[in-house]
Amino acid sequence: MTGPAIKQISPVLLIGNFLSGHDGRRTYSEDLAMRLEAAGLEVVRASSWYFRPARMADMVAAALGARGPYRVAVIDVYSGQAFRWAEAAARAAKARGRAVVLALHGGKLPEFAQRHGARVGRLLGLADAVAAPSGYLRDALAGWRRDIQVIPNAIELERYPFRLRARARARLVWLRSFHEIYNPEMAVEVLRRVRVGPPEARLVMYGADKDGILERVRAAARRLGVGEALELRGAIPKEAVGEALAEADVFLNTANIDNTPVSVLEAMACGLCVVSTNPGGVPYLVEDGADGLLVQPGDADGMAKAVLRVVNEEGLSGRLSVMARRKAERHDWRGVMGGWMRVLREAVEKNGGARHADVG
């Protein structure tokens, strides 16, 4: 994008969770902010407050201009209480006469829309553009907005070295937050069932603990007799994910609710064989039998059988590994940034960008 085109959309206000300073986990919003800055745009961020009421107040204040001028606000939209933040921030940005782009997130958003259709419709109607990371959210919310644009979740491909899993071993890895919706205890049950086949099977689990779920995972490992085959390594920084995944051959995703998980993309980029449940947007990312294997949520037996297929079926692991990497290559930031630049430009133009040349 040329200098005049960048000036047309800069500064950009990003409203989302910028909490890596508190828990060490860099969010997608933080990655996007750095990418926009690298492209030459000025970026205003909100919010890094950990206390939720303070975070919401900071987001609304930023939308009203307290953090400085901006031309377009990109506002993350999640379900539940977080939906209120998006509503308040979008109204504040519109009160300032600024362009608004809504960035949809989360596997629970379609269910939320079914229960709160009027609110969702009003919010989506405020926006100059709406972006979703998958065809799943686009299709699920098409009844409220027909022109939702898909901008895939992105990864920095060079951070994830590819290794062909020509003959996969039963070296399993799991990487999510230890949260109820990701069902980490299922991974322990899968390990137990896989070890009936190759007894040397091992599972490493990475992630921050949420609401004491980690202790439940430890208890499940003791109860199922697989404690010696399980390693719980805690949360890891984004920069270390590629190296951590390189140790394993099979990636487990046990989520009950999901959209387009970046952790699955990271595993695919490294060439791991992905075995995942299939809620929400996962089938839009992983094609069953082509670049991964899918099972129903909660089906530990089915997931264990899929893992054993990967380990034992001639040629399967190599094929999944190669195709997974090819899929991940389409999600590299270098390609995805073009979509973001286009959406930002279109939103400003729709909002009458020339009329807001003075953003002070």
VODREN-738266 format. One record per residue (C-alpha): residue number from 1; residue in three letters; x, y, z. Coordinates in steps of 0.05 Angstrom, whole numbers, padded with zeros to 5 digits. Layout:
# residues N
ATOM num residuo      u      v      w
ATOM NUM     Ala      X      Y      Z
...
//
This chain:
# residues 360
ATOM num residuo      u      v      w
ATOM   1     Met  00000  00000  00000
ATOM   2     Thr  00028  00068 -00019
ATOM   3     Gly  00040  00127  00027
ATOM   4     Pro -00023  00166  00008
ATOM   5     Ala -00065  00102  00017
ATOM   6     Ile -00035  00090  00086
ATOM   7     Lys -00048  00162  00106
ATOM   8     Gln -00121  00152  00086
ATOM   9     Ile -00132  00099  00140
ATOM  10     Ser -00081  00118  00194
ATOM  11     Pro -00084  00122  00254
ATOM  12     Val -00121  00058  00269
ATOM  13     Leu -00151  00044  00337
ATOM  14     Leu -00151 -00030  00358
ATOM  15     Ile -00200 -00047  00413
ATOM  16     Gly -00188 -00116  00443
ATOM  17     Asn -00148 -00152  00497
ATOM  18     Phe -00075 -00131  00502
ATOM  19     Leu -00058 -00171  00563
ATOM  20     Ser  00009 -00204  00549
ATOM  21     Gly  00041 -00159  00600
ATOM  22     His -00001 -00194  00653
ATOM  23     Asp -00003 -00267  00632
ATOM  24     Gly  00052 -00273  00579
ATOM  25     Arg  00004 -00295  00525
ATOM  26     Arg  00004 -00251  00464
ATOM  27     Thr -00064 -00244  00433
ATOM  28     Tyr -00084 -00240  00360
ATOM  29     Ser -00099 -00166  00370
ATOM  30     Glu -00028 -00154  00392
ATOM  31     Asp -00001 -00191  00331
ATOM  32     Leu -00046 -00150  00286
ATOM  33     Ala -00023 -00085  00318
ATOM  34     Met  00050 -00101  00306
ATOM  35     Arg  00036 -00121  00234
ATOM  36     Leu -00002 -00057  00219
ATOM  37     Glu  00055 -00016  00249
ATOM  38     Ala  00105 -00054  00207
ATOM  39     Ala  00063 -00035  00146
ATOM  40     Gly  00071  00039  00164
ATOM  41     Leu  00007  00053  00201
ATOM  42     Glu  00001  00088  00268
ATOM  43     Val -00036  00044  00317
ATOM  44     Val -00072  00062  00381
ATOM  45     Arg -00086  00004  00428
ATOM  46     Ala -00140 -00008  00481
ATOM  47     Ser -00137 -00041  00529
ATOM  48     Ser -00082 -00070  00572
ATOM  49     Trp -00121 -00063  00637
ATOM  50     Tyr -00130 -00131  00670
ATOM  51     Phe -00188 -00111  00715
ATOM  52     Arg -00249 -00119  00670
ATOM  53     Pro -00289 -00057  00688
ATOM  54     Ala -00227 -00015  00680
ATOM  55     Arg -00213 -00047  00613
ATOM  56     Met -00282 -00032  00587
ATOM  57     Ala -00278  00040  00611
ATOM  58     Asp -00210  00047  00577
ATOM  59     Met -00238  00018  00512
ATOM  60     Val -00296  00066  00510
ATOM  61     Ala -00252  00125  00528
ATOM  62     Ala -00204  00107  00472
ATOM  63     Ala -00263  00103  00423
ATOM  64     Leu -00283  00173  00446
ATOM  65     Gly -00213  00198  00430
ATOM  66     Ala -00180  00198  00498
ATOM  67     Arg -00119  00160  00471
ATOM  68     Gly -00111  00206  00412
ATOM  69     Pro -00141  00214  00342
ATOM  70     Tyr -00157  00157  00296
ATOM  71     Arg -00194  00146  00230
ATOM  72     Val -00219  00075  00238
ATOM  73     Ala -00232  00031  00298
ATOM  74     Val -00224 -00045  00294
ATOM  75     Ile -00265 -00074  00350
ATOM  76     Asp -00261 -00147  00372
ATOM  77     Val -00329 -00179  00382
ATOM  78     Tyr -00338 -00239  00428
ATOM  79     Ser -00400 -00269  00461
ATOM  80     Gly -00421 -00262  00533
ATOM  81     Gln -00401 -00203  00576
ATOM  82     Ala -00348 -00182  00526
ATOM  83     Phe -00403 -00167  00475
ATOM  84     Arg -00421 -00106  00517
ATOM  85     Trp -00351 -00078  00508
ATOM  86     Ala -00359 -00082  00432
ATOM  87     Glu -00428 -00049  00435
ATOM  88     Ala -00404  00009  00478
ATOM  89     Ala -00340  00020  00439
ATOM  90     Ala -00375  00017  00371
ATOM  91     Arg -00427  00068  00393
ATOM  92     Ala -00373  00114  00420
ATOM  93     Ala -00333  00109  00355
ATOM  94     Lys -00394  00125  00314
ATOM  95     Ala -00410  00184  00359
ATOM  96     Arg -00342  00210  00340
ATOM  97     Gly -00358  00200  00266
ATOM  98     Arg -00305  00147  00256
ATOM  99     Ala -00305  00086  00213
ATOM 100     Val -00317  00020  00249
ATOM 101     Val -00294 -00050  00231
ATOM 102     Leu -00320 -00107  00274
ATOM 103     Ala -00274 -00168  00280
ATOM 104     Leu -00315 -00229  00300
ATOM 105     His -00285 -00282  00345
ATOM 106     Gly -00303 -00343  00385
ATOM 107     Gly -00340 -00408  00374
ATOM 108     Lys -00397 -00386  00421
ATOM 109     Leu -00416 -00325  00380
ATOM 110     Pro -00468 -00361  00335
ATOM 111     Glu -00504 -00389  00396
ATOM 112     Phe -00502 -00320  00428
ATOM 113     Ala -00532 -00290  00365
ATOM 114     Gln -00590 -00339  00366
ATOM 115     Arg -00607 -00317  00437
ATOM 116     His -00594 -00243  00428
ATOM 117     Gly -00611 -00232  00355
ATOM 118     Ala -00635 -00160  00362
ATOM 119     Arg -00571 -00138  00397
ATOM 120     Val -00527 -00173  00348
ATOM 121     Gly -00565 -00143  00290
ATOM 122     Arg -00559 -00073  00318
ATOM 123     Leu -00484 -00079  00329
ATOM 124     Leu -00469 -00109  00261
ATOM 125     Gly -00512 -00056  00229
ATOM 126     Leu -00469 -00001  00260
ATOM 127     Ala -00406 -00025  00226
ATOM 128     Asp -00376  00000  00161
ATOM 129     Ala -00346 -00070  00152
ATOM 130     Val -00347 -00136  00188
ATOM 131     Ala -00291 -00188  00185
ATOM 132     Ala -00291 -00260  00208
ATOM 133     Pro -00233 -00309  00213
ATOM 134     Ser -00271 -00366  00181
ATOM 135     Gly -00328 -00383  00135
ATOM 136     Tyr -00362 -00413  00196
ATOM 137     Leu -00375 -00346  00230
ATOM 138     Arg -00391 -00314  00164
ATOM 139     Asp -00444 -00366  00148
ATOM 140     Ala -00471 -00370  00219
ATOM 141     Leu -00483 -00295  00222
ATOM 142     Ala -00505 -00284  00150
ATOM 143     Gly -00576 -00274  00174
ATOM 144     Trp -00554 -00210  00209
ATOM 145     Arg -00503 -00185  00159
ATOM 146     Arg -00494 -00210  00088
ATOM 147     Asp -00428 -00178  00071
ATOM 148     Ile -00383 -00207  00125
ATOM 149     Gln -00312 -00214  00096
ATOM 150     Val -00267 -00273  00115
ATOM 151     Ile -00197 -00253  00137
ATOM 152     Pro -00164 -00317  00162
ATOM 153     Asn -00127 -00321  00228
ATOM 154     Ala -00054 -00314  00211
ATOM 155     Ile  00013 -00340  00234
ATOM 156     Glu  00084 -00320  00221
ATOM 157     Leu  00102 -00381  00180
ATOM 158     Glu  00177 -00376  00188
ATOM 159     Arg  00170 -00386  00263
ATOM 160     Tyr  00145 -00457  00251
ATOM 161     Pro  00197 -00502  00218
ATOM 162     Phe  00167 -00559  00179
ATOM 163     Arg  00186 -00631  00192
ATOM 164     Leu  00154 -00686  00150
ATOM 165     Arg  00122 -00739  00195
ATOM 166     Ala  00134 -00795  00145
ATOM 167     Arg  00125 -00846  00200
ATOM 168     Ala  00091 -00815  00260
ATOM 169     Arg  00105 -00840  00330
ATOM 170     Ala  00056 -00837  00388
ATOM 171     Arg  00086 -00772  00413
ATOM 172     Leu  00025 -00729  00428
ATOM 173     Val  00021 -00655  00444
ATOM 174     Trp -00037 -00611  00467
ATOM 175     Leu -00033 -00535  00468
ATOM 176     Arg -00091 -00492  00494
ATOM 177     Ser -00112 -00458  00558
ATOM 178     Phe -00134 -00507  00612
ATOM 179     His -00207 -00485  00606
ATOM 180     Glu -00272 -00523  00608
ATOM 181     Ile -00289 -00509  00536
ATOM 182     Tyr -00224 -00541  00512
ATOM 183     Asn -00237 -00605  00551
ATOM 184     Pro -00165 -00621  00570
ATOM 185     Glu -00185 -00681  00611
ATOM 186     Met -00206 -00715  00546
ATOM 187     Ala -00133 -00713  00523
ATOM 188     Val -00113 -00754  00584
ATOM 189     Glu -00167 -00806  00568
ATOM 190     Val -00142 -00809  00496
ATOM 191     Leu -00071 -00822  00522
ATOM 192     Arg -00096 -00880  00564
ATOM 193     Arg -00132 -00912  00505
ATOM 194     Val -00073 -00901  00457
ATOM 195     Arg -00025 -00935  00506
ATOM 196     Val -00065 -00999  00499
ATOM 197     Gly -00032 -01001  00430
ATOM 198     Pro  00039 -00971  00433
ATOM 199     Pro  00054 -00970  00508
ATOM 200     Glu  00110 -00920  00495
ATOM 201     Ala  00059 -00866  00478
ATOM 202     Arg  00071 -00799  00512
ATOM 203     Leu  00031 -00735  00518
ATOM 204     Val  00058 -00665  00533
ATOM 205     Met  00007 -00611  00550
ATOM 206     Tyr  00020 -00536  00547
ATOM 207     Gly -00025 -00480  00572
ATOM 208     Ala -00044 -00432  00627
ATOM 209     Asp -00090 -00457  00681
ATOM 210     Lys -00161 -00431  00684
ATOM 211     Asp -00207 -00441  00744
ATOM 212     Gly -00167 -00499  00772
ATOM 213     Ile -00176 -00545  00712
ATOM 214     Leu -00102 -00564  00713
ATOM 215     Glu -00111 -00600  00779
ATOM 216     Arg -00169 -00639  00750
ATOM 217     Val -00123 -00661  00693
ATOM 218     Arg -00071 -00685  00743
ATOM 219     Ala -00124 -00723  00782
ATOM 220     Ala -00149 -00755  00718
ATOM 221     Ala -00078 -00778  00701
ATOM 222     Arg -00071 -00810  00769
ATOM 223     Arg -00139 -00843  00765
ATOM 224     Leu -00125 -00871  00695
ATOM 225     Gly -00055 -00893  00712
ATOM 226     Val -00018 -00852  00659
ATOM 227     Gly  00017 -00802  00704
ATOM 228     Glu  00086 -00826  00683
ATOM 229     Ala  00069 -00815  00609
ATOM 230     Leu  00042 -00744  00618
ATOM 231     Glu  00081 -00679  00623
ATOM 232     Leu  00047 -00614  00643
ATOM 233     Arg  00094 -00557  00622
ATOM 234     Gly  00050 -00496  00634
ATOM 235     Ala  00043 -00436  00590
ATOM 236     Ile  00097 -00420  00539
ATOM 237     Pro  00111 -00355  00502
ATOM 238     Lys  00090 -00348  00430
ATOM 239     Glu  00162 -00349  00407
ATOM 240     Ala  00173 -00418  00436
ATOM 241     Val  00113 -00453  00406
ATOM 242     Gly  00147 -00477  00343
ATOM 243     Glu  00204 -00509  00382
ATOM 244     Ala  00156 -00542  00431
ATOM 245     Leu  00113 -00572  00375
ATOM 246     Ala  00174 -00599  00339
ATOM 247     Glu  00183 -00652  00393
ATOM 248     Ala  00116 -00685  00377
ATOM 249     Asp  00085 -00720  00317
ATOM 250     Val  00010 -00716  00333
ATOM 251     Phe -00028 -00655  00355
ATOM 252     Leu -00092 -00664  00396
ATOM 253     Asn -00147 -00612  00397
ATOM 254     Thr -00202 -00634  00445
ATOM 255     Ala -00245 -00571  00445
ATOM 256     Asn -00320 -00574  00456
ATOM 257     Ile -00329 -00504  00426
ATOM 258     Asp -00282 -00474  00375
ATOM 259     Asn -00275 -00428  00315
ATOM 260     Thr -00208 -00424  00279
ATOM 261     Pro -00157 -00442  00331
ATOM 262     Val -00088 -00412  00319
ATOM 263     Ser -00056 -00470  00358
ATOM 264     Val -00082 -00518  00305
ATOM 265     Leu -00054 -00474  00250
ATOM 266     Glu  00013 -00473  00286
ATOM 267     Ala  00014 -00549  00290
ATOM 268     Met -00004 -00555  00216
ATOM 269     Ala  00052 -00507  00198
ATOM 270     Cys  00102 -00552  00234
ATOM 271     Gly  00076 -00613  00197
ATOM 272     Leu  00044 -00647  00256
ATOM 273     Cys -00013 -00695  00243
ATOM 274     Val -00075 -00661  00272
ATOM 275     Val -00128 -00702  00306
ATOM 276     Ser -00184 -00656  00329
ATOM 277     Thr -00256 -00653  00350
ATOM 278     Asn -00301 -00619  00299
ATOM 279     Pro -00342 -00565  00334
ATOM 280     Gly -00359 -00498  00303
ATOM 281     Gly -00308 -00473  00253
ATOM 282     Val -00257 -00530  00259
ATOM 283     Pro -00283 -00566  00196
ATOM 284     Tyr -00273 -00501  00158
ATOM 285     Leu -00199 -00505  00176
ATOM 286     Val -00184 -00580  00179
ATOM 287     Glu -00209 -00623  00122
ATOM 288     Asp -00223 -00693  00150
ATOM 289     Gly -00178 -00745  00117
ATOM 290     Ala -00140 -00693  00076
ATOM 291     Asp -00099 -00651  00124
ATOM 292     Gly -00123 -00678  00191
ATOM 293     Leu -00172 -00727  00224
ATOM 294     Leu -00236 -00704  00258
ATOM 295     Val -00280 -00736  00311
ATOM 296     Gln -00341 -00714  00350
ATOM 297     Pro -00332 -00672  00413
ATOM 298     Gly -00323 -00715  00474
ATOM 299     Asp -00308 -00778  00434
ATOM 300     Ala -00244 -00801  00468
ATOM 301     Asp -00249 -00870  00438
ATOM 302     Gly -00256 -00843  00368
ATOM 303     Met -00198 -00796  00378
ATOM 304     Ala -00153 -00852  00404
ATOM 305     Lys -00171 -00895  00344
ATOM 306     Ala -00154 -00836  00298
ATOM 307     Val -00086 -00829  00332
ATOM 308     Leu -00073 -00903  00323
ATOM 309     Arg -00091 -00896  00249
ATOM 310     Val -00039 -00841  00242
ATOM 311     Val  00014 -00884  00276
ATOM 312     Asn -00002 -00950  00242
ATOM 313     Glu -00033 -00936  00174
ATOM 314     Glu  00019 -00938  00118
ATOM 315     Gly  00028 -00870  00085
ATOM 316     Leu -00025 -00834  00125
ATOM 317     Ser  00019 -00792  00170
ATOM 318     Gly  00063 -00768  00113
ATOM 319     Arg  00003 -00747  00071
ATOM 320     Leu -00030 -00710  00129
ATOM 321     Ser  00036 -00676  00146
ATOM 322     Val  00048 -00649  00076
ATOM 323     Met -00023 -00626  00065
ATOM 324     Ala -00026 -00593  00134
ATOM 325     Arg  00035 -00550  00117
ATOM 326     Arg  00004 -00530  00051
ATOM 327     Lys -00059 -00508  00087
ATOM 328     Ala -00019 -00468  00137
ATOM 329     Glu  00019 -00432  00082
ATOM 330     Arg -00046 -00399  00061
ATOM 331     His -00051 -00367  00130
ATOM 332     Asp  00016 -00332  00131
ATOM 333     Trp  00014 -00260  00153
ATOM 334     Arg  00045 -00236  00088
ATOM 335     Gly -00018 -00257  00051
ATOM 336     Val -00069 -00242  00105
ATOM 337     Met -00046 -00169  00114
ATOM 338     Gly -00073 -00153  00045
ATOM 339     Gly -00143 -00170  00069
ATOM 340     Trp -00137 -00125  00130
ATOM 341     Met -00112 -00066  00089
ATOM 342     Arg -00169 -00075  00039
ATOM 343     Val -00222 -00078  00094
ATOM 344     Leu -00194 -00017  00130
ATOM 345     Arg -00193  00024  00066
ATOM 346     Glu -00263  00003  00047
ATOM 347     Ala -00290  00020  00116
ATOM 348     Val -00260  00090  00115
ATOM 349     Glu -00285  00103  00045
ATOM 350     Lys -00355  00079  00063
ATOM 351     Asn -00354  00125  00124
ATOM 352     Gly -00336  00184  00079
ATOM 353     Gly -00261  00183  00092
ATOM 354     Ala -00247  00250  00058
ATOM 355     Arg -00294  00285  00107
ATOM 356     His -00252  00262  00165
ATOM 357     Ala -00184  00285  00141
ATOM 358     Asp -00176  00324  00206
ATOM 359     Val -00174  00269  00259
ATOM 360     Gly -00149  00313  00315
//
